[in-house]
Amino acid sequence: MVPTTEATDRVELVFSLFDADGNGYLEPADFTVMSGRVVAAVPAAPDAARDRLAGAFRHYGETLLTELDADGDGRVSPEEFRSVVLDPQRFDAVVDEFAEALAAMGDPGGDGFVARPDFIALMLAIGFARPNIEALFQAFGPDGEDRVPASTWADSIRDYYRPEKAGIAGDHLVPGH
């Protein structure tokens, strides 16, 4: 399957954000740094949600290194990372784990909804630009209390990594879309 241009753009953006030290490669330390920033973004989140998200980041990084480090150098290059979008079945489970854990962090009260402030805090901690974050939140159709269902966000994260998807809410995160 040839990924859509939008899918390729989404994956390239995620790579640049997950490369926490900016050296052009994804390494275990990048996921440790990112995890720390994101877990700290919602102070009201319960410890179980924090631990779950930290574990999801760790598992995501370990899976990438195991599955994508084609040259065995202990890190993942942008070229190696693109295969995430080219072969999503290999990564569905880790993306699903990450999506559920991130959405749970945004729902510290456990009521099934993510309020705008928590959503923005988490997405800023990942490194997305605020105008793009706001556009994505609006695309989810917040309710009268300015919340979106946690399940809507989790589903959107899953869609973000699908190679055949274009015109999805997650495209709002990519500058120029």
C-alpha positions as CSV (number, residue, x, y, z in Angstrom):
1,M,0.0,0.0,0.0
2,V,1.3,3.4,-0.9
3,P,0.7,5.9,1.9
4,T,-1.2,9.1,1.2
5,T,0.8,12.3,1.2
6,E,-1.0,13.3,4.4
7,A,0.0,10.1,6.1
8,T,3.7,10.6,5.2
9,D,3.5,14.2,6.4
10,R,2.0,13.1,9.7
11,V,4.7,10.5,10.3
12,E,7.4,12.9,9.5
13,L,6.0,15.4,12.0
14,V,5.8,12.7,14.7
15,F,9.4,11.7,14.0
16,S,10.6,15.3,14.4
17,L,8.7,15.6,17.7
18,F,9.8,12.3,19.1
19,D,13.4,13.1,18.3
20,A,13.6,15.0,21.6
21,D,17.3,15.7,21.4
22,G,17.1,16.9,17.8
23,N,20.0,14.7,16.6
24,G,18.0,13.2,13.6
25,Y,17.4,9.8,15.1
26,L,15.0,8.1,17.6
27,E,16.8,6.5,20.5
28,P,15.6,5.2,23.8
29,A,16.6,8.4,25.6
30,D,14.2,10.4,23.3
31,F,11.3,8.3,24.6
32,T,12.4,8.8,28.2
33,V,12.5,12.6,27.8
34,M,9.2,12.7,25.9
35,S,7.5,10.5,28.5
36,G,8.7,12.7,31.3
37,R,7.4,15.9,29.7
38,V,4.0,14.4,28.8
39,V,3.4,12.6,32.1
40,A,4.1,15.9,33.9
41,A,1.7,17.9,31.7
42,V,-1.5,16.9,33.6
43,P,-0.7,17.1,37.3
44,A,-4.2,15.9,38.3
45,A,-3.8,12.6,36.5
46,P,-3.8,9.6,38.8
47,D,-0.5,7.7,39.2
48,A,-2.0,4.7,37.4
49,A,-2.6,6.9,34.3
50,R,1.0,8.3,34.5
51,D,2.5,4.8,34.9
52,R,0.4,3.6,32.0
53,L,1.5,6.4,29.7
54,A,5.2,6.0,30.7
55,G,5.0,2.3,29.9
56,A,3.3,3.0,26.6
57,F,6.1,5.4,25.6
58,R,8.7,2.8,26.7
59,H,7.0,0.1,24.8
60,Y,6.6,2.3,21.7
61,G,10.4,3.1,21.7
62,E,11.4,-0.5,22.3
63,T,9.1,-1.7,19.5
64,L,10.5,0.8,17.1
65,L,14.1,-0.2,17.9
66,T,13.3,-3.9,17.6
67,E,11.2,-3.6,14.4
68,L,12.8,-0.7,12.5
69,D,16.5,-0.5,13.3
70,A,17.4,-2.2,10.0
71,D,21.1,-1.4,10.3
72,G,21.5,-2.4,13.9
73,D,23.0,0.9,15.1
74,G,20.7,1.2,18.1
75,R,18.6,4.1,16.7
76,V,15.9,4.7,14.2
77,S,16.5,7.0,11.2
78,P,13.8,9.0,9.5
79,E,13.9,6.5,6.6
80,E,13.6,3.5,8.9
81,F,10.7,5.3,10.8
82,R,8.7,5.7,7.6
83,S,8.0,2.0,7.5
84,V,5.6,2.6,10.5
85,V,3.2,4.1,7.9
86,L,4.1,1.6,5.2
87,D,3.4,-1.5,7.4
88,P,0.9,-0.4,10.1
89,Q,-0.2,-4.0,11.0
90,R,3.3,-4.4,12.6
91,F,2.5,-1.5,14.9
92,D,-1.2,-1.5,15.5
93,A,-0.9,-3.0,19.0
94,V,1.7,-0.4,20.1
95,V,-0.2,2.5,18.6
96,D,-3.4,1.2,20.2
97,E,-1.6,1.0,23.6
98,F,-0.2,4.5,23.2
99,A,-3.6,6.0,22.0
100,E,-5.4,4.5,25.0
101,A,-2.8,5.6,27.5
102,L,-2.6,9.2,26.2
103,A,-6.4,9.6,26.1
104,A,-6.5,8.3,29.7
105,M,-4.0,10.9,30.8
106,G,-6.3,13.5,29.3
107,D,-9.2,12.2,31.4
108,P,-7.9,12.6,34.9
109,G,-11.4,12.4,36.4
110,G,-12.1,9.1,34.6
111,D,-15.5,10.4,33.2
112,G,-14.7,9.5,29.6
113,F,-14.0,13.1,28.5
114,V,-11.0,15.2,27.9
115,A,-11.2,18.9,28.7
116,R,-9.5,21.4,26.5
117,P,-6.9,22.5,29.0
118,D,-5.7,18.9,29.6
119,F,-5.7,18.2,25.8
120,I,-3.7,21.3,25.1
121,A,-1.2,20.6,27.9
122,L,-0.6,17.1,26.7
123,M,-0.3,18.1,23.0
124,L,2.1,21.0,23.8
125,A,4.2,18.6,25.9
126,I,4.5,16.4,22.9
127,G,5.6,19.4,20.9
128,F,2.7,20.2,18.6
129,A,2.0,23.9,17.8
130,R,-0.8,25.5,19.7
131,P,-2.8,26.7,16.7
132,N,-2.8,23.2,15.3
133,I,-3.8,21.7,18.6
134,E,-6.7,24.1,18.9
135,A,-7.8,23.3,15.3
136,L,-7.7,19.5,16.1
137,F,-9.7,20.0,19.3
138,Q,-12.3,22.0,17.4
139,A,-12.4,19.3,14.7
140,F,-13.4,16.8,17.4
141,G,-16.6,18.9,18.1
142,P,-16.3,19.7,21.8
143,D,-19.5,19.6,23.9
144,G,-21.0,22.5,25.8
145,E,-18.5,22.0,28.6
146,D,-15.6,22.2,26.1
147,R,-14.7,18.5,26.3
148,V,-14.4,15.7,23.8
149,P,-14.8,12.0,24.4
150,A,-11.5,10.3,25.3
151,S,-12.5,7.6,22.8
152,T,-12.7,10.1,20.0
153,W,-9.1,11.2,20.7
154,A,-7.8,7.6,21.0
155,D,-9.5,6.8,17.6
156,S,-8.0,9.9,16.1
157,I,-4.5,8.8,17.2
158,R,-5.0,5.4,15.6
159,D,-6.1,7.1,12.4
160,Y,-3.0,9.3,12.5
161,Y,-0.8,6.3,11.7
162,R,-3.0,4.7,9.0
163,P,-1.4,5.0,5.5
164,E,-4.6,5.1,3.6
165,K,-6.1,8.0,5.6
166,A,-6.4,11.5,4.3
167,G,-8.6,14.3,5.3
168,I,-8.7,13.2,8.9
169,A,-8.9,15.3,12.1
170,G,-5.2,14.6,12.8
171,D,-4.2,16.3,9.6
172,H,-4.8,19.6,11.5
173,L,-1.6,18.9,13.5
174,V,0.5,19.2,10.4
175,P,1.4,22.8,9.5
176,G,-0.1,23.8,6.2
177,H,-2.9,21.3,6.2
